[in-house]
Amino acid sequence: MHDIRAIRENPQAFDAALARRGDAPVSSELLALDEARRAKILAAETAQAEQNKAAKAIGAAKAKGDEAAFERLRAEVSDKKSEVAAMQAEAKALDAKLTDMLARIPNLPAEDVPEGKDEGDNVEVRRWGTPREMGFAPKEHFEIAGVVPGMDFETAAKISGARFVVLRGAVARIHRALAQFMIDTHVDENGLTETQTPVLVRDEAMYGTDKLPKFGEDSYQTTNGWWLIPTSEVPLTFSVAGEVLAVADLPIRMTAHTQCFRSEAGSAGKDTSGMLRQHQFEKVEMVSITHPDESDAEQQRMLRCAEGLLEKLGVPYRTVVLCTGDMGFGARRTFDIEAWLPGQDTYREISSVSTTGDFQARRMNARFKPADGGKPEFVHTLNGSGLAVGRCLIAVLENGQNADGSVTLPTVLAPYLGGKTVLTAQGALA
C-alpha cells in the first residue's frame, strides 16, 4: 500500500518509479480523488460545527421562551444532521475508492533494480557449481527409470485432474527428507524460528500480504470464505498485523514447511510436463520482519540461506536480480535463484527472495516503537523460498541421475534416508 502523503509531496517521482515498471502514470487521478475526499471531509466537519452551534442555541432559545427561534433552530439542527450524514457517507465512499486504487498499484522498485521488460532483462549476479559432464543424454526427472515407479501423474489426474502428482515409496521419502533437511538447516544453522501455520486464512491476511484484491484468481477460496494459502508468506507475515513491536525484538525470523495452493491462472500450456508447475505443492518459506535500516542487509542474509541449501545439496545454480518488468506486485527488489536442470538443459527458478519495504506493513498496520520512544514506524517485511521442495526434488533427481537409470543422492540427505545414498533404477533406496 502506498502513502498518499508521499504521492502528494512528489507526484512526479511516484509516476517515474511506476514508469520503470512499465505502468502508466496515476498520480493525477489519485490526487484528484484525494482532493475531493478531503474537501468532502472538510465540508462535513464545517457542517458538523454549524450543527453543534445551532444545537447549543436551542437551549438558550428555550430558556428565553422564544418558541419561534426554538422551532427554527430545531429544524436547522435536523437539516444539518441529515446534511452531515450525507457528506460523511460521501467522504467514506471516496476514501474507500482511493484505498482500493492504492491497493491495486504495485510497489515501487528500489533505485538499484535494473530496468527491463521481462525475464530476458534480468541480470545475473553470480553462479555456483559446474554442471556435471554426464557422458549420456540426461533425462527429465519424470523419465528417469528409478523415479518412474514413485511419481504417478495418471492416478493424480484420476483423483484431482491436471497439475497434480502422487509420490510413492522412495521418491516420497526423498521429498520428505528434503523438507526436513531444509527446516533443520534454517533452524539449527540460520537462526530461524520454526513455525506451524494454518493453510486456511481470512481475507484480511491475503489483503495484508498484497494477494488481494488484484490476484484473487490466482488462489483458491473455500465456499465459506477462507483462502488456501499460495505460500506460508501469508500467515507468517500477517502474524504481526496490527502489532506495535518493540525495536529490541527485531528482526523476527521465521520459517515454515507447508502445503501451498495456486490456481496457476493464465498458465495454460506452460510447464505441463512433470511436477514443475503444480496446483498443490510444498515449500519451506522464510519470512523476516525488520527495522527499515536493516532490510537490505536482511535480504542478502536470506538469499545466502537459500543458496547455502543448494550448495549443501551440490546443485549448481545461478542467482539473478529481477528487472523492473519481471518483479512481483509487492516487491521492491527480488533475487531469483535458478537451479541447473540437466534434463531441460537450462536453469529454472527454485527460490525468490524479495523485500517489500513497508508496502505490506502499511496494508496490515504492522509497526515498531523506536528506541528513543518516538512515534511508531512501519516495519519492513521480507519473504523468500527456502526452498520449493518439489522443484528441489526435481533438481536433485536430474543432477544425480546416472546412465543406468539410478540416482546418486546428496550425502547430506543420508541421515534422513536411513543412511541410504542411492535411488536404484528399480525405484528403491540403497
N, C-alpha and C positions, 0 to 999 in steps of 0.2 A: 504494500500500500504506500502511496506517495503522500507527502506532506504538502497540502495545498498552500501553506505559508511559504514554503521554499519555491513553489512554482510562481507565486505572486512576486517574490523578490527577484527572480531571474528566469522569466519565461523563455527567453532565447536559449539559455543554456539547457533547459529542460528539453526543448524541441530538438536542439542539436544532438543531445545524447540519444534521444529516440531515433533520430535520423541515422545514427551509427548502426542501429539495429535494422534499419530499412523501413521504419514506421513513419507514418505521416505526422506532421505537427498537430498537436491537440491543445496547446496551452490557451489559445484564444477562446476556444469553446469552453474549456474548463473555467477560465477566469470570468467569462460572461455569465455562466451558471452560478459561479461563486458570488459574483456581484449581485445577481438577482436574489440569491438566497440571503445574503447579508442585508440587502435592502428590505426584504420582507421581514427579517428578524427585527430590524430597527423600527420598522413601521408598527409591528406588533408590540414592541416594547413601549413605543410612544403612545399607542392607543391604550395600553395597559396602565400607563401612568395617568392618562386622562380619565380612565375609568376609576382608578383609585381616588383621584382628586374629587371627582363627582360623587363618589360614594361617601367621602368624608363630609361633603357639603350637604348631603341628605340629612345627616344627623343635626346639623346646625339649622337647617330649614324647619325640621320637625320641632326643634326646641323653641323656635321663634313662632311657631304656629302658622307658618307660611305654607298653606296647603298647595297653592299653585306652584310655588318653587319646588316643594317636596315631590309633587307628581311629575313635574318637568325633569327634575334631576333623576328620579327613579327610572323614567323612560330612557333617559340618556345613558344611565348605567346599564340598562338592559340591552340597548343598542350596541354600546361599546363592548359588552361582554360577548355578544354574537360576532362583532367585528374582529375582536381579538382572537376568538376561537378559530375563525375562518383564516386569519392571517397566520396563526400558528400552524394550522394544518397545511397551508401552502408552503410555509417555510420548511416544515418537516418533509413534505414531498420533494421539494427542491434539494434538501440535504440528502435524502435517500438517493436521488438521481445522481448527485455529484459523487456520493460514496460509491455507487455502482460503476460510474465511469472510471473513477480512480482505481477500483478493484480490477478492472479489465485491462489496465495499461501495464505492460511488462516492466520489470526492474531496469534501472539504468545501468549500463555496463561500466565497470571500473575503467579508469583512464588508460591503464596499461593493456587492456584487452585488444587484440589485433582486429582490425576491421576486415569484414569479408561477408560474402553472401551465403555460403553453405559450407559443408564439411570439407570441401576441397580447399578452403582457405584457412583451415586450422593449421596451427604452427607446432611442429614437433619440438619438444623441449629436451628429451633425452631418450636413449634406448638402453635396455639392459638385456644381456644374453645374446647368444648367436643361435639362430635356428639350426637344428641338427641336420647333418647330412645323412639321409636315411638309406640311400642306395636302392630305393624302390619307390614306386608311386604311392605316396601316403593317401590314406582313405579318410573320408569324413567320419566323425565319431560314430554315427549310426550304421556305418558299413563295416566297421572293424569286427572281425569274426568273434572275438571274445566278448564284445559288447552286445551283439545281436540278441543273445538269449535273455539279457537283462533290461532291454529297452524296447517296450511294447507300445507302439503307436496305434495299432489296429484295435486292441482291447480298449485303450483310452478313448478312441473315436467312438466305439460302440457305447461306452459309458457316458461320454461327455461331448463328443464332437471333435472338430479340428483344433489343433494347437494345445493338445494335452498329451501327457505321456504317463505310462505306468512303468515304474522301475522295479526290478525284482533282483533278489539274490545278491550276488557280489557287487553289481553296479549300484544297487540301492544302498549297500553298506558303504561303498566308496563315497557316494553322495553324502551320506550322513557323517562320515569321517571328515570330509572336507569342512562341513559346517562346524563340527566340534573343534577341529583344528583352528579355524578362524576365530571362533569365540574365545578359546583358551589363549590364543596369542594376543588378542586385543585386551583381555583381562589381565593376564599374567605379565605381559611384556609392554603393552602400550598404555596401560593405566586407565582403561575404560571401565565403566560400571555396567555389568551385565544386567539387562532389564527384560522382563517378560511383559509384553503389552497386549491389549486386546487387538484383534484384527477387524473388529466392527467398531466404527466411530460415528460420531454425530456430525451434522452439517458444519457446526462451529469449528470442529477440528480440521475438516477439509478446507474450509474457507480460510482459517488462520494460517494454514501452510500453503496457501495460494493455489490449491487444486480446484476450488470453486471461486466464482461462478463459471469461469471460462472453459474448464476442462472436465465438466461433469460427464460428458460422453465417453471419456477415456477410462472411467471407472464403473464399477458395478454397485448398484443400490438395491437393498432389500425392499420387500413390499411394505415393511413397517418403518422405512426411512433411514436405517443405518447404511453406511457405506463400507464396502470391503476395501481395506487399505491397499493402495498401489505400492506402498513401501512403508516400513515402520518409521520412516522420517516423520510421518503424520502424527502418530501417537507420542513418539519420543519428543518431538519439538513442541507439540501442543501441551505437553505435561507442565510447562512453565507459563501457560497462558494466564493472564490476569495477575501474575505474581509481581511483587517488588522484592527482588533478590538482594541479599547482602553482597556487596562487592567482594568480600573475602571468600564467598562461596564460588566465585567464578575462577576458572572456567568449569562448567559442568560437562563431563564427557561420558556419553552413554553408548552402548551397543546392544543390539537385539537381533536374534535369529527368528524370522517369522515367515509364514506363508505370505505371498503377495499376489495381488489380482489386478490384471489390466485387460480392458476390453480390446486393446490394440485397434481402436477405431482409426480408419484411414490407412491401415497397413495391409489391406488385401493383396495377396500375391507376393508379399515381401517376406523373405526368410522363412518359407513354409517347410523346408526340409529339416528334419531332425528336431532338436529341442532348443534351438537358438532363441526363438521368439514364442513364448507360451502365454496362455491366459492366466495360468496359475504356476507360480514358481517360488523358490525360496531364496532369501537374500539375508546376508548379515549386514546390518546397517550401522553406520557411525553417525552420531549427532553431537555437536558441541554448541554450548551456549556460552558466549564470551563477552568480555569487555570490548567495546569498539576498537580500542587501541591495539588489541591483541588478535583480531580476527584474521588478518592477512597471514600472520605467523602461524596461527592455528590451522589455516587451510593447508599450508605446507607440511605441517606436522601430520595432519590426517592423510595427506597424499602419500607421505612416506610410510604410514601404517599400512595402507593398501598395497603399495609397491612391494613392501617387505614380505607380504604374504606370497606374492608371485615369485619373489627371489628364493624364498624357502622351498617353494614347490618346484623350482627350476624351470619355470615357464618364461620364455623370452617375452618381452613386452616393449612397447613404446608409450611415452606419455606426451600428450598434446594439449595445448591450451586452445579452447574453442574460440573461434572468431565471433564477432558480434552477431552475425546472422545465423549461427548454429547453436547459440546458448538457449537454455531453457527459460521459460517465462519468468521465474522468480530469481534467477541467478544474476549476480554482479560479475562473477568470474567463475569459470568451470574448467577443470582439468579432467580429461578423459584418459584412462589407462586402457590400452588396447593390447590384448594378449595375441601372441602368434598362434594361428591355427593352420598347421601344415596341410590339412585336408582341403582347406579353401585357398591355401597359398596366399594368405593375407592376414593382417592384424584386425581384430574385432574388439569392440568395446566390452570391457569386463567390469569397469568401475567408472563412476563420475563423482568427482569431489567438488562441491560448489559452496561458495559463500553467498549469502543473500543480503549481507549487511543488516540493516534494520527493517528490511522490506516485510518479512514475516512478523517480526516483533510488533510493528505498528498495527498489523491486522489483528493480532491476538493480545495486544496491550501487555507485553512482557518487558519489564523494566528492572533496573537495579538502582540501589541507593549509593551514590558516590561516597567515597571515604570521608570527604570533607563535610558530609551532611547536606549537600546541596539538593536541588530538585532532582527527582528520579529521572533517569535517562533510559532510552531503549537499548536492550541488549542487541548483540549480533548473533545470528544463527547460521550454522553450517551443517551440511549433511554430505555423506559420501557412502558409496558401496564398499563394503569391506569383507567379502566380495559377493557378487552374484553367484550363488552356489552352483546352479545349473550350468552357467557359462564356464565356471571354473572346472566343473566336471568335464565339459567338452574339451577344454584346453589340456587338462591332464591326460585324458584318453588319447587325444590326437598327437600330442607331443611325445607320449610314451609308447606309442604303437611300434610293433615290430613286424617284420616281413611275414612271420608265421601266423599273424592274427592275434598274438598275445600283446599285453601292455605292461611295460615296466613302470611301476608306480613310484611316486616320490617317497624317499625314505622317511620324511617327516610324518607320513601318514601311517607308518608301520605300527606305532603304539595304539592306534585306533582300529587297526585291522588284525589284531591278534598276532602281530609280528610278520604278517604276510606282505610281500613286496611286488607280487606279480598277479595280473589278471590273465589266466591262461586262455588259449584260443578256444577252449570249451566253455569259458564263462565262469570259471571257479577261481578262488583266491588260492595262491600258493606261495 
